[in-house]
Amino acid sequence: MRGILFLLGFTGSLVFSITGLAKGDFPTGPDLSLTPGSLCQSADEIRYPEKISYCRRDVSTGTKRQIIKEYDEELGYRVGSLNRQDFKIDHYIPLCAGGSNSRNNLWPQHESVFNVTDPLEQLMCEKMADGVLAQKEAVDLIREAKADLSTVPGIIEHLRAL
């Protein structure tokens, strides 16, 4: 049996439990040797008061398969043998924050992770659109969040206060 449980404790710390999967079957954050992150270099448009480059989503199925294969073969995960519906190929630096579609900005993200980080990314990009959050700070915050999921509630709280 497989399930995912998310709890937000009284202290504001995030706790998640994944049953039916071994802890090492998939990454809980991007591996910086394969996915250091990169910004959009060939803008499809310019966004936000800061005028950041925006690349439209453009990642082929073949590239997605290659990313999974690299994480499995080079880092010892089992993403390729797990239910593909439980994963997406995530942009480490989100497109809405000026991230690129380059392979060095992509990694296989399990639903237990994107259920935590996606709301943060949405709020972060809304703050960029409002002109109250600069791209550099947004990128720093997303790097912090994806390196340590327990920081997400505090980052969300910080963003809501802007």
N, C-alpha and C positions, 0 to 999 in steps of 0.2 A: 504494500500500500504506500502511496506517495502523497504527500501533502505539504503545504507551506503555511506557516503560521507567523503572523507579524504581530508584535505587541509593542505598544508605546508605554513604557513604565512611568510611574509617578515622577521619577527624576528626569524624565525627558529623554532617557537613553533608549536607543532602538535595540530590540532583541529579535532575532529571527531564527527559526528552526527549520531545517530541511530534513524530512524523513524519507527513507527509501533511497537515498543517494549517499555515497561516501563523500566525505568532505573534500577529497582531492580529485573528484570526477570532473570538476570544472573550476575555472578561475572565479574568484569573487571580486577581482579588480583586474584592470589591464596590466600585463607584464611590460615593464618599461623597456626591456630589451627588444621586444617585438612591436610594441605599441607606445612609442614615446609621445605621440600626439603631434598634430600639425595643423596649421591654419590654412584657410582657403587662399590659394594663390591665383586662381583663374575665376574671378567673380562672375556670377550670373547676374548679380545685382548688388547694390549697396544698401545697407540697412542701418537703421537707428540714428539717433542724433550724432553719435560718434562716427558714423559713416564707415562701418566695418564691411569687409568683403563677405558675401554670402554665396555659397555653392549649393545648387540644388542637389538633392539626393540622387546619387548615380553610382551604385555599387552593383556590379554584375553578380549573377548566381555563381559563376565560376570563381570570382574573387572571394565571395562568402565561403565557398567550400575550401578554398586554399587557406583562408584565415583559420578555419576550424582545424584543418590538417596540420598547420604549423603549430598551433597551440597544443595539439595532441602529441605530435611527434617530437617537438623540441622541448616541451615542458612536462610531458607525461600525463596530460589530462585525457579524459575519455569523452569529450564533447561529441565527437562524430558517432559514437555508439549509443548516445542518449536520444531521447525524443526531441527531434528538431523543433517541434512546436514550443518547447520550453526555452528556446533560445532566440536571440536576435543578434545580428552583427551590429554592434553599437559603435557610434562615433564617440571616441574618448572625449575629444573636445566637440561638443554638439554643433551640428550645422548652424543652429540658430545663434550660436555664440561665435560664429566665424570659423568653425572647424572644417577640415577638408574631407574629401572622399578617398584620400590616399590610404594605402594599406597600412602605413605607420600610424594611422589614426583610427584603426578598426580592430575590434576584438570580439570574441564570442561571449555575450552577456546572458547569464541565466535569469529567468523571470524573478527569482528571489532577490536579485540585485536590481533589475530595472524597475521592479515595483517600488523600490526605495528611491532610486536616483531619478526616475522620470519626472515625478512631481517637482523635485528640486530644479531640474533643467528647465521645466516650463516656467516656474516662478522666476528663475534667474534671467531668462530671456525676456520675460515681461518687464523686469526691472531695467534691462538694457534698453528696451524699446521706450520706456518712460524717461530714459536719460539719467537715471539715478545710480546706475552701475556701469562701470567702465569694463571693456573687454578684458583687460589684463586682470582685474580683480575677479571677474567671472571665471576666467580660465584657472586662476589660482584656487578658487573655491571648488570648482569641479574636480580638479586634481586631488585636492584634499579629501573630498567626499568619496571619490572612487578608490582612493588608497585606504580609506578607513570609513566603512559605512556607519559606524557609531557617531561620526561627526555630523551626519545629515540633519538630524533635528535641530542642532544648534545653528547650522548654516541657514536652514529655513527660517528660524527665528530671527537671525540677523537680517536676512533679506526682507522679511515682512516689516521690519522696523525702518527700512529705508524709505 
